[in-house]
Amino acid sequence: MPADEIIMRKIISKEQEEKKQKRNQLAIGSILILVMVLSVLGYSLGSEKESSEKIVYNGFEFTKENGFWILNIENAKFSFQYNPREVESINPVLNPIENYLNKPLYVYSADAEAEAEFYRNLFYDNSIVERVQKACPENEVCEAGLPVKTCSDNFIIIKESDNSEIKQTENCLFIEGKREDLVKISDSALFKIIGIQ
């Protein structure tokens, strides 16, 4: 085989290799651009769907954000795990939110999540109460160091029970139910306190 033919093959092979490499780069680049466009489109559609999840209940508008139902009333922002349509409307008369304003709130709870609903809505997000503090109801055995409180104080008592119940005795709000329902029952009580139900 003459030397000219060998050199020609290498040149042709190199040109073909460069063309093949350019084709591959173009294909990979196109795939990456397509993936990026679809990702942005999917994210925007997903965000639009979540932000558009709204309900209106008794004239109050709730919007689903980050797994919570958000309600804005004047300068206050409330957030709940459930919306009013998902919980049972309760009939008992509960002290309105004004009774809690700028006073300490004491909590005795069998469920941290249910307790957090009150903490977040009445103190952390809105500063309605002066502070939230764990306490022990009189006639209960509690961990050492907890102050003993009575129904003369604003006191929320959350307990496990076979029956769901919400009742107000003086300044004590009693919330009872099965452990898996305590957050839902607590949201129901908050809807009543805030004046939504």
Backbone bond lengths (Angstrom), bond angles and torsions (degrees), N, CA, C in turn:
res aa  C-N    CA-C-N  psi(-1)  N-CA   C-N-CA  omega(-1)  CA-C   N-CA-C  phi
1 M - - - 1.434 - - 1.532 107.31 -
2 P 1.337 116.96 127.06 1.454 119.61 -178.57 1.527 111.29 -67.80
3 A 1.324 116.04 153.82 1.467 122.80 -177.87 1.513 111.41 -62.79
4 D 1.348 118.08 -33.63 1.472 121.10 179.39 1.522 111.22 -62.23
5 E 1.312 116.41 -39.35 1.473 120.55 -179.10 1.527 111.09 -67.28
6 I 1.354 118.26 -39.28 1.464 122.49 178.72 1.526 109.78 -63.90
7 I 1.349 116.94 -45.16 1.470 121.01 178.13 1.520 110.28 -61.81
8 M 1.316 118.60 -41.43 1.451 123.85 179.34 1.530 111.10 -60.76
9 R 1.332 116.80 -42.92 1.464 120.72 179.61 1.522 110.57 -62.19
10 K 1.342 116.93 -42.81 1.458 120.03 -179.62 1.517 110.44 -64.06
11 I 1.318 117.93 -41.89 1.464 121.97 179.46 1.524 109.70 -63.82
12 I 1.293 116.85 -46.79 1.461 120.68 179.49 1.523 109.53 -63.83
13 S 1.301 118.79 -43.02 1.452 122.45 179.05 1.527 110.90 -62.10
14 K 1.323 116.64 -41.76 1.449 120.28 178.69 1.523 110.75 -64.07
15 E 1.303 117.98 -43.32 1.466 121.88 178.98 1.527 110.37 -63.31
16 Q 1.325 114.68 -44.11 1.463 118.00 178.52 1.523 110.87 -64.45
17 E 1.317 115.73 -39.76 1.465 120.24 179.26 1.531 110.51 -63.79
18 E 1.331 117.59 -42.10 1.463 121.31 178.59 1.530 110.69 -63.91
19 K 1.337 116.77 -41.91 1.472 120.80 178.15 1.529 110.18 -62.78
20 K 1.327 114.73 -43.37 1.469 119.49 179.72 1.530 110.07 -63.38
21 Q 1.321 117.59 -42.19 1.464 122.23 179.91 1.534 110.62 -63.94
22 K 1.337 117.02 -42.88 1.465 121.29 177.88 1.528 110.59 -62.76
23 R 1.331 116.99 -41.90 1.473 121.44 178.31 1.526 110.22 -61.04
24 N 1.336 116.78 -44.76 1.467 121.29 179.53 1.528 111.43 -63.92
25 Q 1.335 116.18 -43.60 1.465 119.81 178.66 1.526 110.76 -62.35
26 L 1.316 116.80 -42.01 1.457 121.41 178.71 1.533 110.31 -63.54
27 A 1.315 117.23 -42.90 1.471 120.78 179.46 1.522 110.98 -64.39
28 I 1.334 118.20 -45.62 1.470 122.14 179.62 1.522 110.00 -63.91
29 G 1.344 116.66 -44.05 1.465 120.94 178.20 1.522 111.67 -59.72
30 S 1.323 116.15 -43.59 1.478 120.64 179.17 1.523 111.11 -63.56
31 I 1.322 117.16 -41.60 1.469 121.14 179.10 1.523 110.15 -64.11
32 L 1.336 117.35 -44.26 1.467 120.58 178.95 1.526 111.60 -62.02
33 I 1.327 117.30 -43.26 1.470 120.72 178.05 1.525 109.93 -62.08
34 L 1.331 117.55 -43.22 1.463 121.44 179.42 1.537 110.81 -61.95
35 V 1.332 117.05 -43.52 1.465 121.33 178.73 1.531 110.34 -61.86
36 M 1.335 116.64 -44.06 1.464 120.39 -179.79 1.532 111.19 -63.66
37 V 1.313 117.16 -44.39 1.471 121.05 179.66 1.526 110.07 -62.54
38 L 1.324 117.02 -45.49 1.464 120.12 179.80 1.523 111.71 -65.46
39 S 1.331 117.76 -36.12 1.470 121.06 178.08 1.516 110.81 -64.26
40 V 1.319 116.88 -47.15 1.463 120.92 179.63 1.524 109.95 -62.90
41 L 1.318 116.75 -43.65 1.460 121.16 179.16 1.528 111.06 -62.73
42 G 1.317 117.20 -44.71 1.467 121.69 179.13 1.515 111.78 -63.55
43 Y 1.332 117.11 -41.93 1.468 121.14 179.35 1.522 110.38 -64.09
44 S 1.335 116.57 -45.06 1.466 118.84 -177.97 1.524 111.04 -66.74
45 L 1.316 117.97 -37.74 1.462 120.06 177.57 1.520 111.05 -68.27
46 G 1.334 117.14 -39.00 1.464 121.17 177.41 1.510 111.27 -64.98
47 S 1.326 118.15 -43.22 1.467 122.26 179.14 1.517 110.13 -65.43
48 E 1.326 116.15 -40.77 1.461 120.09 -179.88 1.519 110.29 -63.88
49 K 1.331 116.59 -40.06 1.465 120.34 -179.60 1.522 110.44 -63.97
50 E 1.359 117.20 -46.63 1.458 119.82 -177.70 1.518 110.83 -66.67
51 S 1.348 117.40 -43.40 1.455 118.95 -177.22 1.523 111.32 -71.38
52 S 1.330 117.24 -19.67 1.457 118.66 -179.60 1.534 112.10 -88.28
53 E 1.329 117.97 -1.27 1.452 120.52 179.44 1.527 108.30 -79.41
54 K 1.323 114.81 102.57 1.467 121.24 -176.58 1.517 109.26 -134.96
55 I 1.331 114.32 151.65 1.459 119.60 170.57 1.525 107.88 -137.02
56 V 1.303 115.91 152.39 1.457 121.20 173.29 1.519 106.43 -116.35
57 Y 1.328 115.82 127.80 1.462 121.70 -178.08 1.529 107.80 -133.24
58 N 1.327 117.10 120.41 1.473 122.84 -178.67 1.528 112.27 49.73
59 G 1.329 116.32 36.38 1.457 120.86 178.37 1.519 114.75 85.71
60 F 1.321 118.31 -0.62 1.462 122.96 179.08 1.530 109.02 -102.22
61 E 1.339 116.91 131.36 1.464 120.80 -179.29 1.527 110.99 -98.44
62 F 1.317 116.20 123.17 1.461 124.00 178.27 1.529 108.25 -108.33
63 T 1.331 116.20 135.27 1.466 121.91 178.73 1.517 108.51 -123.01
64 K 1.324 116.27 134.27 1.470 120.99 179.52 1.518 109.01 -82.58
65 E 1.352 116.20 120.31 1.458 122.55 178.24 1.527 108.88 -138.24
66 N 1.308 116.73 125.88 1.470 122.40 176.17 1.530 112.95 49.95
67 G 1.311 116.63 38.44 1.461 120.46 175.78 1.520 114.64 86.46
68 F 1.338 118.40 -1.21 1.465 121.74 179.37 1.527 109.77 -118.35
69 W 1.315 115.17 150.72 1.463 121.55 172.88 1.519 107.21 -91.04
70 I 1.326 116.82 117.72 1.458 123.40 -174.52 1.525 109.52 -101.61
71 L 1.325 114.83 135.65 1.460 122.14 176.72 1.525 107.58 -129.60
72 N 1.322 116.57 123.96 1.464 121.64 176.11 1.526 108.42 -105.82
73 I 1.335 115.59 122.79 1.464 121.49 175.85 1.525 106.12 -126.98
74 E 1.312 116.12 115.02 1.462 122.00 -177.28 1.529 109.45 49.85
75 N 1.326 119.26 -117.72 1.465 121.56 -178.22 1.530 112.77 -95.89
76 A 1.302 117.41 7.85 1.474 121.04 -176.78 1.531 110.20 -106.66
77 K 1.340 114.46 142.11 1.468 121.39 177.24 1.520 107.67 -122.52
78 F 1.322 115.74 115.80 1.461 121.67 179.93 1.525 108.72 -106.19
79 S 1.343 116.05 146.70 1.468 120.21 177.54 1.525 109.25 -136.61
80 F 1.315 114.34 134.69 1.465 121.41 -175.08 1.520 109.81 -131.45
81 Q 1.327 116.40 151.81 1.460 119.76 174.73 1.529 110.98 -76.38
82 Y 1.324 116.26 -24.99 1.462 121.49 -179.98 1.522 109.18 -123.66
83 N 1.325 116.17 153.76 1.452 118.85 173.18 1.530 108.58 -97.29
84 P 1.323 118.77 166.34 1.477 120.33 -174.91 1.527 114.53 -59.98
85 R 1.319 117.53 -25.12 1.470 119.74 178.63 1.525 112.09 -74.61
86 E 1.336 116.77 -20.63 1.463 121.30 -177.64 1.523 112.79 -89.46
87 V 1.327 117.35 -10.51 1.461 120.36 -178.73 1.517 109.37 -115.78
88 E 1.317 114.43 159.10 1.450 120.73 178.22 1.518 109.46 -75.26
89 S 1.315 116.52 131.48 1.461 120.03 175.10 1.525 107.51 -70.34
90 I 1.324 116.43 133.89 1.465 119.32 -176.74 1.515 110.20 -104.46
91 N 1.316 115.53 147.97 1.452 121.21 -176.76 1.526 115.02 -95.63
92 P 1.320 120.26 -27.70 1.456 117.77 -174.86 1.528 112.08 -61.77
93 V 1.308 114.63 151.57 1.459 120.48 176.88 1.527 107.54 -81.21
94 L 1.323 115.77 125.61 1.468 120.99 178.61 1.527 108.28 -115.53
95 N 1.318 115.10 152.92 1.458 118.95 176.24 1.526 108.93 -58.81
96 P 1.337 117.23 134.87 1.468 119.49 179.58 1.526 111.16 -73.41
97 I 1.306 115.16 170.13 1.466 121.96 -175.67 1.531 112.08 -58.91
98 E 1.321 117.58 -29.10 1.467 121.18 179.25 1.530 112.04 -60.03
99 N 1.333 117.76 -29.84 1.473 121.19 178.77 1.530 112.53 -66.63
100 Y 1.325 116.76 -19.79 1.464 121.10 -178.08 1.531 112.21 -96.08
101 L 1.316 116.98 -14.18 1.457 122.75 -171.66 1.526 112.99 -58.73
102 N 1.337 114.34 122.74 1.476 123.32 175.66 1.526 114.62 58.30
103 K 1.322 116.74 27.74 1.468 121.58 176.07 1.528 108.40 -121.53
104 P 1.329 117.33 155.52 1.472 118.35 175.09 1.532 110.38 -67.15
105 L 1.307 115.41 147.46 1.464 121.47 176.42 1.518 107.13 -118.56
106 Y 1.322 115.75 127.41 1.465 121.58 179.09 1.521 108.55 -106.66
107 V 1.331 115.26 140.94 1.467 120.08 -176.35 1.521 109.76 -133.31
108 Y 1.333 114.20 134.34 1.469 122.51 170.50 1.521 104.24 -124.15
109 S 1.339 117.06 117.87 1.456 118.27 -171.66 1.519 113.03 -138.26
110 A 1.332 113.76 140.03 1.465 121.68 174.87 1.524 110.86 -90.23
111 D 1.353 117.29 -2.90 1.459 120.27 -176.30 1.531 109.71 -143.82
112 A 1.324 115.98 119.58 1.473 121.49 -176.52 1.527 112.39 -64.32
113 E 1.340 117.44 -37.16 1.467 119.92 -179.85 1.521 111.84 -66.55
114 A 1.320 116.91 -42.35 1.464 120.81 178.39 1.526 109.57 -63.82
115 E 1.312 116.28 -42.26 1.472 121.24 177.24 1.531 110.14 -60.97
116 A 1.317 116.97 -40.40 1.469 121.83 -178.70 1.527 112.02 -62.48
117 E 1.329 118.06 -32.03 1.466 120.66 178.05 1.534 110.19 -58.91
118 F 1.328 116.58 -44.37 1.471 120.69 179.40 1.521 110.93 -70.68
119 Y 1.321 116.14 -44.28 1.459 120.75 -179.01 1.537 110.18 -58.20
120 R 1.335 116.34 -50.25 1.467 121.39 -176.87 1.531 111.69 -63.91
121 N 1.319 117.11 -44.34 1.463 120.32 -173.58 1.524 114.55 -82.18
122 L 1.315 117.68 -32.88 1.461 119.30 -177.06 1.522 113.68 -98.47
123 F 1.320 118.10 -16.37 1.463 119.18 -178.02 1.523 112.71 -127.70
124 Y 1.315 117.22 -64.20 1.461 121.31 -169.60 1.532 112.69 -60.61
125 D 1.328 118.34 -52.16 1.465 121.15 -176.83 1.524 113.33 -82.12
126 N 1.335 118.08 -25.57 1.456 119.50 -169.12 1.529 116.18 -128.35
127 S 1.301 119.77 -12.42 1.475 122.99 -178.81 1.521 112.79 51.13
128 I 1.314 116.50 42.64 1.469 120.94 176.66 1.523 108.98 -74.27
129 V 1.325 116.09 -46.08 1.468 119.80 177.55 1.529 109.28 -92.96
130 E 1.315 115.12 158.22 1.464 120.99 -179.90 1.529 111.22 -65.53
131 R 1.325 115.61 -44.00 1.460 122.32 178.55 1.524 108.43 -164.27
132 V 1.325 115.99 163.72 1.460 121.83 174.80 1.522 106.98 -118.51
133 Q 1.337 115.47 131.98 1.454 119.65 -178.01 1.525 109.62 -140.36
134 K 1.328 115.62 138.23 1.461 119.78 174.40 1.522 108.63 -68.71
135 A 1.330 115.19 142.68 1.467 120.01 179.79 1.521 108.82 -148.46
136 C 1.317 114.35 170.48 1.463 121.06 -178.22 1.528 108.95 -116.62
137 P 1.336 117.82 128.84 1.464 119.12 174.88 1.535 109.53 -68.61
138 E 1.333 115.68 146.60 1.457 117.38 177.03 1.524 108.27 -61.80
139 N 1.295 116.79 151.27 1.468 124.60 -177.50 1.534 112.97 71.64
140 E 1.338 118.53 14.46 1.471 122.48 175.28 1.521 107.86 -115.55
141 V 1.317 116.27 150.89 1.461 120.89 173.89 1.531 105.92 -97.27
142 C 1.342 115.66 119.32 1.471 120.60 -176.38 1.519 109.76 -125.56
143 E 1.328 114.85 172.91 1.461 119.42 176.95 1.523 109.42 -64.86
144 A 1.296 115.91 152.03 1.467 121.89 -176.85 1.522 110.76 -62.20
145 G 1.316 115.26 144.59 1.459 120.94 174.95 1.513 115.18 93.73
146 L 1.340 118.19 -11.50 1.464 119.61 178.89 1.529 109.32 -79.44
147 P 1.329 117.23 135.44 1.460 118.74 176.70 1.530 110.42 -70.25
148 V 1.312 116.20 146.15 1.468 121.19 177.23 1.525 107.44 -89.65
149 K 1.338 115.91 129.09 1.462 120.82 -178.46 1.525 110.42 -125.16
150 T 1.328 114.98 158.47 1.464 121.84 179.91 1.528 108.68 -122.81
151 C 1.317 115.31 -174.88 1.465 120.31 -179.09 1.527 112.62 -79.29
152 S 1.319 117.40 5.13 1.464 118.65 171.21 1.537 109.36 -81.05
153 D 1.335 117.06 -16.76 1.468 122.84 176.42 1.529 108.95 -97.53
154 N 1.343 117.26 157.55 1.468 119.75 170.37 1.517 106.84 -70.56
155 F 1.322 115.60 110.09 1.460 120.74 -169.93 1.522 109.02 -136.36
156 I 1.328 116.88 124.36 1.462 122.11 175.97 1.521 107.51 -108.46
157 I 1.323 115.33 124.63 1.460 121.61 -177.01 1.539 107.53 -118.71
158 I 1.324 116.14 114.56 1.469 122.43 -177.26 1.521 107.79 -112.50
159 K 1.341 115.69 118.17 1.469 120.63 -176.64 1.523 111.04 -131.51
160 E 1.331 113.94 154.64 1.467 119.58 172.70 1.519 109.27 -79.81
161 S 1.342 115.26 141.88 1.461 121.35 178.69 1.525 108.11 -159.18
162 D 1.321 116.55 159.16 1.468 120.16 176.41 1.524 111.54 -72.77
163 N 1.335 116.96 -24.79 1.465 121.69 -178.28 1.523 110.26 -109.90
164 S 1.333 116.32 138.64 1.460 121.19 176.42 1.514 108.84 -81.70
165 E 1.338 115.50 131.59 1.454 118.99 -179.09 1.528 110.07 -156.62
166 I 1.322 114.83 142.69 1.463 122.36 171.91 1.515 105.61 -129.95
167 K 1.338 116.38 127.02 1.464 118.37 177.46 1.523 109.81 -147.18
168 Q 1.303 114.81 152.29 1.460 122.64 179.57 1.518 107.92 -113.88
169 T 1.327 116.84 125.49 1.462 123.00 173.77 1.516 106.23 -126.35
170 E 1.314 116.61 109.69 1.465 122.69 -172.54 1.525 107.90 52.50
171 N 1.351 118.57 -120.42 1.468 121.33 179.81 1.525 113.00 -97.74
172 C 1.324 117.43 9.78 1.475 121.10 176.98 1.527 109.61 -93.94
173 L 1.319 115.35 128.13 1.459 121.64 173.66 1.526 106.55 -107.38
174 F 1.328 115.97 115.23 1.465 121.96 -179.67 1.532 109.08 -99.74
175 I 1.336 115.64 126.05 1.461 122.33 177.07 1.515 106.46 -122.82
176 E 1.329 115.53 121.14 1.464 120.24 -178.89 1.515 110.25 -132.84
177 G 1.332 115.37 147.20 1.452 120.44 177.43 1.510 110.45 169.59
178 K 1.324 115.04 178.99 1.461 120.09 176.72 1.524 108.32 -65.83
179 R 1.307 115.68 147.34 1.476 120.95 -174.75 1.524 111.96 -51.09
180 E 1.339 117.14 -43.09 1.467 120.19 -177.34 1.530 112.87 -69.71
181 D 1.338 117.89 -13.19 1.464 121.79 -178.95 1.530 113.72 -104.95
182 L 1.326 117.70 -4.65 1.470 119.98 -173.19 1.531 113.60 -62.97
183 V 1.324 118.72 -35.82 1.468 120.48 178.32 1.524 109.80 -67.21
184 K 1.327 115.75 -44.32 1.463 120.82 179.81 1.535 110.50 -61.89
185 I 1.320 117.13 -42.86 1.472 121.38 179.23 1.529 109.70 -66.73
186 S 1.326 116.73 -38.94 1.470 120.64 177.78 1.521 111.20 -63.62
187 D 1.342 117.39 -42.20 1.467 119.90 176.52 1.521 110.63 -62.13
188 S 1.320 116.69 -39.88 1.462 120.66 177.98 1.527 110.79 -59.98
189 A 1.332 116.61 -42.98 1.469 120.82 178.13 1.527 110.37 -64.26
190 L 1.332 116.94 -41.97 1.466 120.11 178.50 1.528 111.59 -62.85
191 F 1.333 117.42 -39.78 1.467 119.87 177.50 1.532 110.59 -59.70
192 K 1.313 116.09 -38.85 1.471 120.82 179.10 1.544 110.74 -69.86
193 I 1.321 116.79 -43.82 1.475 121.86 -179.02 1.528 110.26 -62.44
194 I 1.330 116.83 -43.40 1.464 122.14 -177.10 1.525 111.04 -74.35
195 G 1.334 117.20 -21.84 1.456 120.54 178.71 1.510 113.98 97.93
196 I 1.335 116.90 22.32 1.462 121.46 -179.79 1.524 110.24 -85.72
197 Q 1.321 117.11 -36.83 1.476 120.92 179.70 1.517 109.81 -109.57
